[in-house]
Amino acid sequence: MGKKFNYGGQAVIEGVMMRGPSAWAVAVRCPDQRIEVETRPVETVTARYPFLKWPLIRGTVVLVESMVIGIKALSFSASKATEEEEKPISPLEMAATVALALGLAIVLFIVLPVFLAHLLTPLVPGTVGQNVLEGLIRVGAFLAYVAGVGLMPDIRRVFQYHGAEHKVINAYEAGTRLEPAAVQRHSALHPRCGTSFILLVIILKVFIFSFLATDPLWWRITSRVLLLPVVAGVAYEVIKFTARHARFPLSRLLLAPGLAVQRLTTREPDDGQVEVAISAFEAVRVAEEAEKGTVNQEEREAEAEEGEGDVRKVGAS
């Protein structure tokens, strides 16, 4: 039996995106209350470059690929929610969007905390003190950002769909039948959530950056940016390990901060939102079963052709 895949997803505008090993699907509640579903194949560079699946490297790859899929899903959901025609995103536009998102994150969660901590050097001197202060400011900025956007009515609905996504995945992993009433009994929190990942990255930075010099200021900022892939890689492995061994006390301790912060990024969904999340998840599963059937058919045809070749060889002899 093959290893069970850890399904993931993302809340979008009036909908949910779910990702499987070979396909991803986005389901959106349209203004006329229909559920529109779009399924697309997962395009990953790891198929061409297997070394990108190595531990500590795969975390950054997954992060970037998730951002690309997330942007595509958001584009689809926005078009359906506003009843406008979706415009295809060119590779250049996609690269620019990802770069802009990363750039804003670097400014808000790296440059700003470093600059503020540097200004407070007379009050908190020393490498350790500065790194702890920088980390506290970074956590504060992250929590303030999440709490602030959560006050917006449209974002609150996105957070409800975020909760619906988690409930469906929790229900699937528990072996529960995917029906709204049954799914609603599950938690809106999940240990593999992106919120937990971001918080863990912020916490790990405090420990990893403690070994780096805090002066001059330009090096302090540059070193943090350059080490982002390393921190992301470590955080990804920790999240996978703790989620896989969530029953152990140490894992629960490591998961606790991320699960606590998820209470800011999730809301209890209604049955209609859970129905949308189920639609996205089932679309992914259908796409996977179809691909398995295609692969099995190709294998059977190849075996049949090989068998015919053997018969012809016997006849020729």
C-alpha positions in Angstrom: 0.0 0.0 0.0 1.4 3.4 -1.0 2.0 6.2 1.5 -1.1 8.2 2.3 -0.9 11.7 0.8 -1.2 14.7 3.0 -3.9 16.8 1.3 -3.7 20.5 1.6 -5.7 23.5 0.6 -6.4 27.2 0.7 -9.4 29.5 1.2 -10.1 31.8 -1.8 -12.9 34.3 -2.5 -16.2 32.6 -1.8 -14.5 29.2 -2.1 -11.8 26.7 -1.3 -8.9 25.2 -3.3 -7.8 21.7 -2.5 -4.5 20.1 -3.7 -3.7 16.4 -4.2 -0.6 14.7 -5.4 -1.4 15.1 -9.2 -4.3 17.6 -9.3 -5.8 20.6 -7.6 -9.3 21.9 -7.7 -11.0 25.1 -6.7 -14.7 25.3 -5.9 -16.5 28.6 -5.7 -20.0 29.6 -4.6 -21.3 31.8 -7.4 -23.8 34.7 -6.9 -26.6 32.5 -8.1 -25.7 30.0 -5.4 -24.3 27.4 -7.9 -21.0 25.7 -7.0 -18.5 26.1 -9.8 -15.6 23.7 -9.8 -12.4 23.8 -11.8 -9.8 21.0 -11.8 -6.3 21.4 -13.1 -3.1 19.2 -13.0 -0.3 19.9 -10.5 2.7 21.1 -12.4 5.8 20.6 -10.3 9.5 21.0 -11.1 10.3 18.1 -8.8 9.3 15.7 -11.6 12.2 17.0 -13.7 14.6 17.6 -10.9 14.2 14.9 -8.2 16.8 16.4 -5.9 14.3 19.2 -5.1 12.4 16.6 -3.1 15.3 16.2 -0.7 14.6 17.3 3.0 15.4 20.9 3.8 15.2 21.8 0.0 11.6 20.7 -0.6 10.2 23.2 1.9 11.1 26.2 -0.3 9.9 24.4 -3.4 6.5 23.6 -1.9 6.2 27.1 -0.7 6.7 28.7 -4.1 4.6 26.1 -5.9 1.8 26.7 -3.4 2.0 30.4 -4.0 1.6 29.8 -7.8 -1.3 27.5 -7.4 -2.9 29.9 -4.8 -2.7 32.8 -7.2 -4.3 30.8 -10.0 -7.1 29.7 -7.6 -7.6 33.2 -6.5 -7.9 34.4 -10.1 -10.5 31.8 -10.8 -12.5 32.5 -7.7 -12.5 36.2 -8.2 -13.8 35.8 -11.8 -16.6 33.5 -10.6 -17.5 35.6 -7.6 -17.8 38.7 -9.7 -19.3 36.9 -12.8 -16.5 38.2 -15.0 -14.4 36.2 -17.5 -11.2 34.9 -16.1 -8.1 36.3 -17.8 -5.2 33.8 -18.1 -2.1 34.7 -16.1 1.0 34.9 -18.2 4.3 33.5 -16.8 5.7 37.0 -16.5 2.6 38.2 -14.6 2.9 35.1 -12.3 6.6 35.8 -11.6 5.8 39.4 -10.9 3.0 38.5 -8.6 5.1 36.0 -6.6 8.0 38.5 -6.5 5.7 41.2 -5.2 4.2 39.0 -2.5 7.6 37.9 -1.3 8.9 41.5 -1.4 6.0 42.7 0.7 6.6 39.9 3.2 10.3 40.7 3.4 9.6 44.4 4.0 7.0 43.7 6.7 8.5 40.8 8.5 12.3 41.2 8.0 13.2 44.8 7.2 10.8 46.5 9.6 11.6 44.3 12.6 15.3 44.6 12.0 15.1 48.4 11.6 13.0 48.9 14.7 15.2 46.6 16.8 18.3 48.4 15.5 16.8 51.7 16.7 16.4 50.3 20.2 20.0 49.1 20.4 20.8 51.6 23.2 18.0 50.0 25.3 18.6 46.4 24.3 22.3 45.9 23.4 24.1 42.7 22.5 23.6 40.1 19.7 21.2 37.8 21.8 19.2 40.7 23.1 18.8 42.3 19.6 17.8 39.0 18.0 15.2 38.3 20.7 13.8 41.8 20.4 13.8 41.5 16.6 11.9 38.2 16.9 9.3 39.7 19.3 8.7 42.6 17.0 8.3 40.2 14.1 5.8 38.1 16.0 3.9 41.2 17.0 3.8 42.5 13.4 2.5 39.1 12.2 -0.2 38.9 14.8 -1.2 42.6 14.3 -1.5 42.0 10.5 -3.6 38.8 10.9 -5.9 40.4 13.5 -6.2 43.6 11.5 -7.2 42.0 8.2 -9.6 39.7 10.1 -11.7 42.7 11.0 -12.6 43.2 7.3 -16.0 41.5 6.5 -14.8 40.0 3.2 -11.7 38.5 4.9 -13.9 37.1 7.7 -15.7 35.1 5.0 -12.4 33.9 3.6 -11.5 32.8 7.1 -14.7 30.9 7.3 -13.8 29.0 4.1 -10.4 28.5 5.7 -12.1 26.7 8.6 -14.2 24.7 6.1 -11.1 23.6 4.3 -9.6 22.4 7.6 -12.7 20.6 8.7 -12.9 18.6 5.4 -9.3 17.5 5.6 -9.7 16.6 9.3 -12.8 14.6 8.4 -11.1 12.8 5.6 -8.0 11.9 7.7 -10.3 10.6 10.5 -12.2 8.4 8.0 -15.5 10.4 8.4 -18.0 10.4 5.6 -17.8 13.7 3.8 -21.2 15.2 4.4 -21.7 18.7 5.8 -23.3 17.5 9.1 -20.5 15.0 9.8 -17.7 17.3 8.7 -19.0 20.1 10.9 -18.2 18.0 14.0 -14.5 18.2 13.3 -12.1 21.0 14.3 -11.5 24.1 12.2 -7.8 23.9 13.2 -5.2 21.7 11.5 -1.5 21.2 12.4 -0.3 21.5 8.7 -1.9 24.9 8.2 0.1 27.6 6.5 -0.5 29.9 9.5 1.4 27.4 11.7 4.2 27.3 9.1 4.6 31.1 9.0 4.6 31.3 12.8 7.2 28.5 13.1 9.4 30.3 10.5 9.3 33.4 12.7 10.2 31.5 15.8 13.0 29.6 14.2 14.5 32.8 12.9 15.2 33.9 16.5 17.4 30.8 17.1 19.0 30.6 13.7 19.7 34.4 13.5 21.3 34.3 17.0 24.4 33.0 15.4 24.7 36.0 13.1 26.2 39.4 13.6 23.7 42.3 14.0 26.1 45.0 12.6 26.4 46.6 10.2 22.7 47.1 9.4 22.9 46.3 5.7 24.4 42.9 6.5 21.8 42.2 9.2 19.0 42.6 6.6 20.9 40.8 3.8 21.7 37.8 5.9 18.1 37.4 7.0 16.9 37.4 3.4 19.6 35.0 2.2 18.7 32.5 5.0 15.0 32.5 4.3 15.2 29.3 2.2 17.1 27.6 5.0 14.6 28.7 7.7 11.6 27.7 5.4 13.2 24.3 4.8 13.7 23.6 8.5 10.2 24.8 9.3 8.6 22.6 6.7 10.4 19.5 8.1 9.3 20.3 11.6 5.7 20.8 10.6 5.6 17.5 8.7 7.3 15.7 11.6 5.1 17.1 14.4 1.9 16.7 12.3 2.8 13.0 11.7 3.5 12.4 15.4 0.9 14.8 16.9 0.1 12.3 19.7 3.4 12.8 21.4 3.7 15.4 24.1 6.7 17.2 22.5 4.9 17.4 19.1 1.8 18.8 20.8 4.0 21.4 22.5 5.5 22.5 19.2 2.1 22.6 17.5 0.4 24.6 20.2 1.5 28.1 19.2 0.5 27.6 15.6 -2.9 26.1 16.5 -3.5 29.0 18.8 -2.8 31.6 16.1 -5.1 29.7 13.7 -7.9 30.9 15.9 -7.2 34.3 14.3 -7.2 33.0 10.7 -10.1 30.6 10.8 -13.8 31.0 11.6 -16.6 28.5 12.1 -18.1 27.9 8.6 -21.8 27.4 7.8 -23.0 24.2 6.0 -22.9 25.9 2.6 -19.3 26.8 3.0 -18.5 23.2 4.1 -20.3 22.0 1.0 -18.1 24.1 -1.2 -15.0 22.7 0.5 -16.3 19.1 0.1 -16.9 19.8 -3.6 -13.3 20.9 -4.1 -11.9 17.9 -2.2 -14.1 15.4 -4.1 -13.1 17.0 -7.5 -9.4 16.3 -6.6 -10.2 12.7 -5.7 -12.1 12.1 -8.9 -9.3 13.6 -10.9 -6.8 11.3 -9.2 -8.9 8.2 -9.7 -9.3 9.1 -13.4 -5.5 9.5 -13.7 -4.9 6.1 -12.0 -7.4 4.5 -14.4 -5.5 6.0 -17.3 -2.2 4.9 -16.0 -3.5 1.3 -15.4 -5.0 1.2 -18.8 -1.7 2.3 -20.4 0.1 -0.4 -18.4 -2.5 -3.0 -19.5 -2.1 -1.9 -23.1 1.7 -2.1 -22.9 1.5 -5.5 -21.3 -0.9 -6.7 -24.1 1.4 -5.3 -26.8 4.4 -7.1 -25.1 2.4 -10.3 -25.0 1.4 -10.0 -28.6 5.1 -9.5 -29.5 6.0 -12.7 -27.6 3.3 -14.6 -29.5 4.6 -13.3 -32.8 8.1 -14.3 -31.8 7.0 -17.8 -31.0 5.1 -18.1 -34.2 8.1 -16.8 -36.2 10.3 -19.4 -34.6 
